[in-house]
């Protein structure tokens, strides 16, 4: 009986996972650490924004931003939470693993906006309210060999 393409791909992925587990048994833990680092940075950004909103509101009811809203803003390329741009920058810095600086990322965004013909979006929050945190390559980042 011939296997379907989807079944062959599933089996291939399973073999790749087994090879990876044999070569780097703690890789799953490392990925969890990367995710935890990003979550901590996002939560810190959200907490700082919520605290700044409460200080600015001075007793009036304030809409509190939550983690899910920021993630949705990033996924949908929106900025309803008003901190999605800062969160995107944290994510892009982490994904580039130190290969691209913040200035290079901003320049690439400006060039993309220029190609599309849209004015670059200005940040709704001041520089002082954005976390001044230098994102460097994660110490537990591991290059995994390709078992082609």
C-alpha positions in Angstrom: 0.0 0.0 0.0 1.4 3.4 -1.0 1.7 6.0 1.6 0.1 9.4 1.0 2.3 12.4 0.8 1.0 13.7 4.1 1.8 10.4 5.8 5.3 10.4 4.4 5.9 14.0 5.6 4.5 13.1 9.0 6.9 10.1 9.3 9.8 12.2 8.1 9.1 14.9 10.7 8.9 12.2 13.4 12.2 10.8 12.3 13.7 14.3 12.3 12.4 14.9 15.9 14.0 11.6 17.0 17.3 12.5 15.4 17.2 15.9 17.0 16.3 14.4 20.4 19.3 12.1 20.2 21.7 14.9 19.1 20.4 17.6 21.5 18.3 16.0 24.3 17.7 19.3 26.0 16.6 21.3 22.9 12.9 21.2 24.0 13.9 22.9 27.3 15.9 25.5 25.4 12.9 26.4 23.3 10.8 26.7 26.5 13.5 29.0 27.9 13.3 31.2 24.8 9.6 31.4 25.0 9.7 32.2 28.7 12.2 35.0 28.0 10.0 36.5 25.4 6.9 36.2 27.6 8.8 37.9 30.5 9.8 40.8 28.2 6.3 41.2 26.9 4.8 41.1 30.4 7.3 43.7 31.6 6.4 45.9 28.6 2.6 45.5 29.3 3.0 46.1 33.0 5.0 49.3 32.3 2.4 50.6 29.9 -0.5 49.8 32.2 1.3 51.6 35.1 1.9 54.6 32.9 -1.8 54.7 31.9 -2.9 54.5 35.5 -0.6 57.3 36.5 -1.8 59.5 33.6 -5.5 58.7 34.3 -5.3 59.8 37.9 -8.3 57.9 39.3 -10.4 57.6 36.2 -11.2 54.1 35.0 -8.5 52.9 32.5 -8.6 50.1 30.0 -5.9 47.6 30.9 -3.9 46.0 28.2 -3.4 42.2 28.5 -1.0 39.8 26.9 -3.6 38.3 24.5 -4.3 41.8 23.0 -0.7 42.5 22.4 -0.2 39.1 20.7 -3.3 39.7 18.5 -2.0 43.1 17.6 1.3 41.6 16.5 -0.4 38.8 14.5 -2.9 41.1 12.9 -0.4 44.0 12.3 -2.6 46.4 14.4 -1.8 48.7 17.3 -4.9 48.7 19.4 -2.9 48.1 22.5 -0.7 51.1 21.8 2.4 49.0 22.6 2.3 46.6 19.7 5.2 48.4 17.9 7.4 48.1 21.0 6.4 44.4 21.3 7.2 43.8 17.7 10.6 45.3 18.1 11.3 42.9 21.1 10.2 40.0 19.0 12.2 41.1 15.9 15.3 41.6 18.0 14.9 38.1 19.5 14.3 36.5 16.2 17.3 38.1 14.6 19.5 36.8 17.5 21.8 39.8 17.4 22.3 39.7 13.6 20.3 42.9 13.1 20.4 46.0 15.2 17.3 48.1 16.1 18.4 50.7 13.6 18.7 48.1 10.8 15.2 46.8 11.7 13.7 50.4 11.7 15.4 51.2 8.4 14.0 48.0 6.8 10.5 49.0 8.1 11.0 52.5 6.6 12.1 51.1 3.3 9.1 48.7 3.2 6.7 51.6 4.0 8.4 53.7 1.2 7.9 50.9 -1.3 4.2 50.6 -0.3 3.8 54.3 -0.3 2.6 54.5 3.3 4.0 57.0 5.8 5.9 55.2 8.6 3.8 54.8 11.7 5.0 57.0 14.6 5.1 55.4 18.1 2.1 56.5 20.3 4.2 56.1 23.4 7.3 58.1 24.4 10.8 56.8 24.4 10.9 57.1 28.2 8.0 54.6 28.5 9.5 52.0 26.3 11.8 49.6 28.2 15.4 50.5 27.5 16.5 46.9 27.3 19.2 45.7 24.9 18.3 42.4 23.4 21.3 40.2 22.8 21.5 36.7 21.4 20.1 34.3 24.0 22.8 32.4 25.8 21.0 29.1 25.4 20.5 29.5 21.7 21.9 26.5 20.0 22.5 25.9 16.3 21.1 22.4 15.5 22.6 20.5 12.6 20.4 19.8 9.6 19.8 16.1 9.2 19.1 16.3 5.5 
